[in-house]
Amino acid sequence: MHLAYPAVLAALLFCTGLYGVLARRNAILVLMSVELMLNAVNLNLVAFDVWLRDTLHAGQALTLFTIAIAAAEIGIGLAIVLMVYRNRGTSDVDRLRDTAETREPDTTGTTGTARPEVAA
């Protein structure tokens, strides 16, 4: 098997995923693009494992590990996206920059910067 065919396909998949991460505004599509990039890495791992004729099949073992990490990542990422969508009504990545809560002004009359006195 020629190594060039899967390597070129993996490069195209990775570039497509990278474009999706950089150009998309929807968080779910960004997660799908990250998965596409991970699949490109998996394809490279398996292709190089076959090409090198590794007796331990380290490339395939790393691929299984990568698939497990990707499954955990998509589960947690999708849960976060769904929670943000429930709270905000949108999954637009540009609008997620406002997720930090702003401090409300203190109505008690204190500035909030007083330090407790230390007894000597």
C-alpha positions as CSV (number, residue, x, y, z in Angstrom):
1,M,0.0,0.0,0.0
2,H,1.3,3.4,-0.9
3,L,1.5,5.8,2.1
4,A,0.7,8.8,0.0
5,Y,-3.0,8.0,-0.5
6,P,-4.1,7.9,3.1
7,A,-1.7,10.7,4.0
8,V,-3.2,13.0,1.4
9,L,-6.7,12.0,2.4
10,A,-5.8,12.7,6.1
11,A,-4.4,16.1,5.2
12,L,-7.5,17.0,3.3
13,L,-9.7,15.9,6.2
14,F,-7.6,17.8,8.7
15,C,-7.7,21.0,6.5
16,T,-11.4,20.7,6.2
17,G,-11.8,20.3,9.9
18,L,-9.5,23.3,10.6
19,Y,-11.5,25.4,8.2
20,G,-14.6,24.4,10.1
21,V,-13.2,25.3,13.4
22,L,-12.0,28.7,12.2
23,A,-15.0,29.7,10.0
24,R,-18.0,28.3,11.8
25,R,-20.0,30.2,14.4
26,N,-22.2,27.4,15.6
27,A,-20.7,25.5,18.5
28,I,-22.1,22.1,17.4
29,L,-20.5,22.5,14.0
30,V,-17.2,23.5,15.7
31,L,-17.3,20.3,17.7
32,M,-18.0,18.3,14.5
33,S,-15.0,19.9,12.9
34,V,-12.8,19.0,15.8
35,E,-14.0,15.4,15.4
36,L,-13.1,15.5,11.7
37,M,-9.6,16.6,12.7
38,L,-9.2,13.8,15.2
39,N,-10.4,11.3,12.5
40,A,-7.7,12.6,10.2
41,V,-5.1,12.0,13.0
42,N,-6.5,8.5,13.4
43,L,-6.2,7.8,9.7
44,N,-2.6,8.8,9.8
45,L,-1.9,6.7,12.8
46,V,-3.3,3.5,11.2
47,A,-1.7,4.2,7.9
48,F,1.8,4.6,9.4
49,D,1.2,1.6,11.5
50,V,0.5,-0.5,8.4
51,W,3.3,1.1,6.5
52,L,5.9,0.5,9.2
53,R,4.6,-3.1,9.8
54,D,4.8,-2.6,13.6
55,T,4.5,-5.9,15.5
56,L,3.0,-4.2,18.5
57,H,0.4,-2.2,16.4
58,A,1.1,0.9,18.4
59,G,-0.6,3.1,15.9
60,Q,-3.8,1.1,16.2
61,A,-3.6,1.2,20.0
62,L,-3.1,5.0,19.9
63,T,-6.1,5.2,17.6
64,L,-8.3,3.4,20.0
65,F,-7.1,5.7,22.8
66,T,-7.8,8.8,20.6
67,I,-11.3,7.5,19.8
68,A,-12.0,7.1,23.5
69,I,-10.8,10.6,24.2
70,A,-12.9,12.0,21.3
71,A,-16.0,10.3,22.7
72,A,-15.5,11.8,26.1
73,E,-14.8,15.2,24.6
74,I,-17.9,15.2,22.4
75,G,-20.0,14.1,25.4
76,I,-18.8,16.8,27.7
77,G,-18.7,19.4,24.9
78,L,-22.3,18.6,23.8
79,A,-23.5,18.9,27.4
80,I,-21.9,22.3,27.7
81,V,-23.4,23.5,24.4
82,L,-26.8,22.3,25.4
83,M,-26.6,24.0,28.7
84,V,-25.5,27.3,27.1
85,Y,-28.3,27.0,24.6
86,R,-30.9,26.5,27.3
87,N,-29.6,29.6,29.2
88,R,-28.8,31.9,26.3
89,G,-31.1,30.7,23.5
90,T,-28.3,30.5,21.0
91,S,-25.2,28.4,20.4
92,D,-23.4,31.1,18.5
93,V,-19.7,31.1,19.4
94,D,-19.3,34.9,19.0
95,R,-22.0,35.5,21.6
96,L,-20.4,33.2,24.1
97,R,-17.7,35.8,24.9
98,D,-20.2,37.4,27.2
99,T,-20.5,34.4,29.5
100,A,-18.6,36.1,32.3
101,E,-21.0,37.5,34.9
102,T,-20.6,41.2,35.5
103,R,-20.3,42.5,39.0
104,E,-23.3,44.3,40.3
105,P,-22.7,47.5,42.1
106,D,-22.5,47.2,45.9
107,T,-25.6,48.7,47.4
108,T,-24.4,48.5,51.1
109,G,-22.3,51.6,50.8
110,T,-19.0,49.9,51.2
111,T,-16.4,49.7,48.5
112,G,-15.6,46.0,49.1
113,T,-11.8,46.7,49.2
114,A,-11.4,46.9,53.0
115,R,-8.9,44.5,54.5
116,P,-9.4,43.0,57.9
117,E,-6.9,44.5,60.4
118,V,-4.2,42.2,61.6
119,A,-3.5,42.2,65.4
120,A,0.2,42.7,66.1
